[in-house]
Amino acid sequence: MPSPAFVLLEKMTDSHGVPLADYYHCQPDNLLYVRWHGHLTGDTVVETFRQTLYWQRRLAPRQLLLDRSRTTGVWEEALPWIQFEWLPESVALRLEQVHCVLVGNPLDEHCCQEFVGIVERRLPVHLFHSSHQALARLCRPMAQPMA
């Protein structure tokens, strides 16, 4: 259960009811936190980023935390959509920073570097090795959702 500073916005699932992502908002820190689940494919990544845009339009967060620490799979097929669709709109919505929690899988490292390279052309990107580390740095005390 998240602390009072975080509000659970949505638990997104695929068409079979399999969890894809949980969306949290921390208004005091102007942060949208997306905690991904399961095995990622290009299609599920695009679907989840589309929903991320929905919440960005509604809440206008200045920071976005993408937590992939509980996932497998890679984003390579989704990178063009991220670059040409999500990123320009995110910049237009005044997103200021993107934070990523790394998976820790060597097979994912190349894709992560490509994602960071695409995003950091327009926005600062900060990498973390755990969700606890990211939340401790980005959120005010007692704002972290529990694991």
C-alpha positions as CSV (number, residue, x, y, z in Angstrom):
1,M,0.0,0.0,0.0
2,P,1.5,3.4,-1.0
3,S,2.0,6.1,1.5
4,P,-0.5,9.0,1.6
5,A,1.7,11.2,-0.7
6,F,1.3,8.7,-3.5
7,V,-2.0,8.2,-5.2
8,L,-2.6,5.1,-7.2
9,L,-4.1,6.2,-10.5
10,E,-4.5,3.0,-12.3
11,K,-3.5,-0.7,-12.5
12,M,-3.2,-1.3,-16.3
13,T,-3.7,-4.8,-17.7
14,D,-3.5,-6.2,-21.2
15,S,-6.5,-7.7,-22.9
16,H,-6.0,-11.0,-21.0
17,G,-6.0,-9.3,-17.6
18,V,-2.2,-9.6,-17.2
19,P,-0.7,-6.7,-15.3
20,L,1.3,-4.3,-17.5
21,A,1.9,-1.2,-15.3
22,D,0.8,0.6,-12.1
23,Y,0.6,4.4,-12.3
24,Y,1.2,6.5,-9.2
25,H,1.2,10.2,-8.8
26,C,3.1,12.1,-6.1
27,Q,1.8,15.7,-6.3
28,P,4.2,17.2,-3.8
29,D,7.1,16.1,-6.0
30,N,5.3,16.6,-9.3
31,L,6.2,13.0,-10.2
32,L,4.4,10.4,-12.3
33,Y,5.7,6.9,-11.3
34,V,5.1,4.1,-13.7
35,R,5.9,0.6,-12.3
36,W,6.0,-1.9,-15.1
37,H,5.3,-5.6,-14.8
38,G,5.8,-8.8,-16.8
39,H,7.4,-9.6,-20.1
40,L,7.6,-6.5,-22.3
41,T,7.1,-6.5,-26.1
42,G,7.2,-3.6,-28.5
43,D,3.3,-3.6,-28.5
44,T,3.0,-3.6,-24.7
45,V,5.6,-0.9,-24.4
46,V,3.8,1.4,-26.9
47,E,0.4,0.6,-25.2
48,T,1.9,1.5,-21.8
49,F,3.5,4.7,-23.1
50,R,0.2,5.7,-24.6
51,Q,-1.4,5.4,-21.2
52,T,1.5,7.3,-19.7
53,L,0.7,10.2,-22.1
54,Y,-2.9,10.1,-21.0
55,W,-1.7,10.7,-17.4
56,Q,0.8,13.3,-18.5
57,R,-2.0,15.2,-20.2
58,R,-4.2,15.1,-17.2
59,L,-1.6,15.8,-14.5
60,A,1.2,17.6,-16.2
61,P,4.0,16.1,-14.1
62,R,7.5,17.6,-14.4
63,Q,9.2,14.3,-13.6
64,L,8.6,10.8,-14.9
65,L,9.9,7.7,-13.2
66,L,9.9,4.5,-15.3
67,D,10.5,1.5,-13.1
68,R,11.3,-1.6,-15.1
69,S,12.9,-3.5,-12.3
70,R,10.2,-6.2,-12.3
71,T,10.3,-6.9,-16.1
72,T,11.8,-9.0,-18.8
73,G,11.9,-8.3,-22.5
74,V,13.2,-5.3,-24.5
75,W,11.9,-2.1,-25.9
76,E,13.8,-2.0,-29.2
77,E,10.7,-2.4,-31.4
78,A,9.0,0.5,-29.6
79,L,11.9,2.9,-29.8
80,P,10.8,4.7,-33.0
81,W,7.3,5.3,-31.6
82,I,8.9,6.6,-28.4
83,Q,11.2,8.9,-30.3
84,F,8.6,10.3,-32.8
85,E,5.4,10.2,-30.8
86,W,5.8,10.0,-27.1
87,L,8.9,12.2,-26.7
88,P,7.8,15.3,-28.7
89,E,4.4,15.3,-26.9
90,S,6.1,14.9,-23.5
91,V,8.3,17.9,-24.2
92,A,5.3,19.9,-25.4
93,L,3.6,18.9,-22.1
94,R,6.6,20.4,-20.3
95,L,8.0,17.2,-18.8
96,E,11.4,18.2,-17.4
97,Q,13.1,15.0,-16.4
98,V,12.9,11.2,-17.0
99,H,14.2,8.8,-14.4
100,C,14.7,5.1,-15.1
101,V,15.2,2.1,-12.8
102,L,17.3,-0.4,-14.7
103,V,16.4,-4.0,-15.1
104,G,19.9,-5.3,-14.4
105,N,19.8,-7.8,-17.3
106,P,22.8,-7.5,-19.6
107,L,20.6,-8.4,-22.6
108,D,18.5,-5.3,-21.8
109,E,21.5,-2.9,-21.5
110,H,21.8,-2.1,-25.2
111,C,18.2,-1.3,-25.5
112,C,18.3,0.9,-22.4
113,Q,21.3,2.8,-23.8
114,E,19.4,3.4,-27.0
115,F,16.3,4.6,-25.1
116,V,18.4,6.9,-23.0
117,G,20.2,8.2,-26.1
118,I,16.9,9.1,-27.7
119,V,15.4,10.8,-24.7
120,E,18.4,12.7,-23.5
121,R,18.5,14.6,-26.8
122,R,15.5,16.5,-25.5
123,L,15.3,15.8,-21.7
124,P,17.7,15.0,-18.9
125,V,17.7,11.2,-18.0
126,H,18.8,9.8,-14.6
127,L,19.4,6.1,-14.1
128,F,18.9,4.2,-10.8
129,H,19.7,0.6,-9.9
130,S,16.7,0.1,-7.7
131,S,13.2,1.6,-7.1
132,H,14.1,2.3,-3.5
133,Q,17.2,4.3,-4.6
134,A,15.1,6.3,-7.1
135,L,12.2,7.0,-4.7
136,A,14.6,8.0,-1.9
137,R,16.2,10.6,-4.2
138,L,13.1,11.8,-6.0
139,C,10.4,11.9,-3.3
140,R,10.1,13.7,0.0
141,P,10.4,11.5,3.1
142,M,7.5,9.2,3.6
143,A,6.3,9.6,0.0
144,Q,7.6,6.3,-1.3
145,P,5.2,3.5,-2.2
146,M,6.0,0.3,-0.3
147,A,7.5,-2.5,-2.4
